[in-house]
Amino acid sequence: MLVNHPKDEEESIFHYTHLDEFPLTSQEIATATAKDPVLLQVLQYTRRGWPNSVDNDVLEPYFHRRHELSVEQDVLIWGLRDIIPDCLQTKMLTELHEGHIDMSRMKSLARSFFWWPNLDKNIDSLARNCHTCLNMWSQPTEAPLHSWKWPSRVWERVHADCAELDGQHFFVLVDVYSKWMEVYPMRTTTTSAMIDVLRHIFATHGLPAHFVSDNGPQFISAHLAVFFKKNGVNHIRVPPYHPSSNGAAERCVQTCESSVL
């Protein structure tokens, strides 16, 4: 059974503001959700409780995430990401693709704001079939938007990101100085699960001075902020529309994806 814990006022305000920044309004998403038979069933299960199993393949991606689903303003939420109904997905992809940024950056941006099953595959297909994207990727890479000072020692600054490959979640962390990379498969990408992985990494390698991430839902919680503060780690979040500032982690994600594809 899914138990929905009430969210505090600060968390709700953040989410409503977040919805206002969308190319879609919360009302548009809610209206489309009510007309989508799959999401309508998911919404009902989320509110009333899930069965012990589902025999519908279409519901499987939601069933596996059922403990992380919630409802805000009649919009389904996974973590802090809005679940977009099928009829609105093309519009979201068009908006995401407008700047012709590379696949890794598009995925990073999407992970910060919205989700639906096979989103990563949809982004791959969109980008690989766009001549403009392919031409831009063949050009020399632009200088990074954020000029980082080169670290003077191992584990001074680490960069982290999350990836989803073929339905499996991974947490990726790289030490900038040594280029040492840690990749952990994860059953769930909640903040609690993230902290468990970080505890293991820090116990093995020590505490980094600086931890750099994007603004994904796992990285913006108050719980994680407290964890970093207690351990004396400076958490730096790059702007959501400038994911290249987290280039070290993004390149590691690309390496992982290339190894699988």
Secondary structure, DSSP 8 states (H G I E B T S, - for coil): --------HHHHHHHHHHHHTSSS-HHHHHHHHHH-HHHHHHHHHHHH---S----GGGHHHHHTGGGEEEETTEEEETTEEE--HHHHHHHHHHHHTT---HHHHHHHHHHHEE-TTHHHHHHHHHHT-HHHHHHHTS-----SS-----SSTTSEEEEEEEEETTEEEEEEEETTT--EEEEEES---HHHHHHHHHHHHHHH---SEEEE---GGGS-HHHHHHHHHHT-EEEE--TT-GGGGHHHHHHHHHHHHHH-
